């Protein structure tokens, strides 16, 4: 009987455990809702102060997903992302920098549509639209 009580107590203890607060899933989705081919160039500054960059290409209606588990990246590209170029059809571009307060800045979480699946699962969506294309500047 004593072994049964210990077993029941052990099972109840396991069932009542929640994941640690750092066991979170952060998903970032970038959707190209525009009618234009899009290149996204992300510029990073490494801890050794050597710049590097990454290129993502999205056709119209394509999406790109980033997922971070057990760490919060701050934005879709990570905390070391310094600036982002959105280049439409190699003719127009928008430049966002880390410290810009532009409400459409892709590096800011406030520019994303966010969805809390539960207390451990967050989804952030950023839509690139035809209006972004209209606001972009021609590349010289």
Secondary structure, 3 states (H helix, E strand, C coil): CHHHHHHHHHHHHHHHCCCCCCCCEEEEEEEECCCCCEEEEEEEECCCCCEEEEEEEECCCCEEEEEEECCCCCCCCCCCEEEEEEEECCCEEEEEECCCCCCCCCCCHHHCEEEEEECCEEEEEEEECHHHHHHCEECC
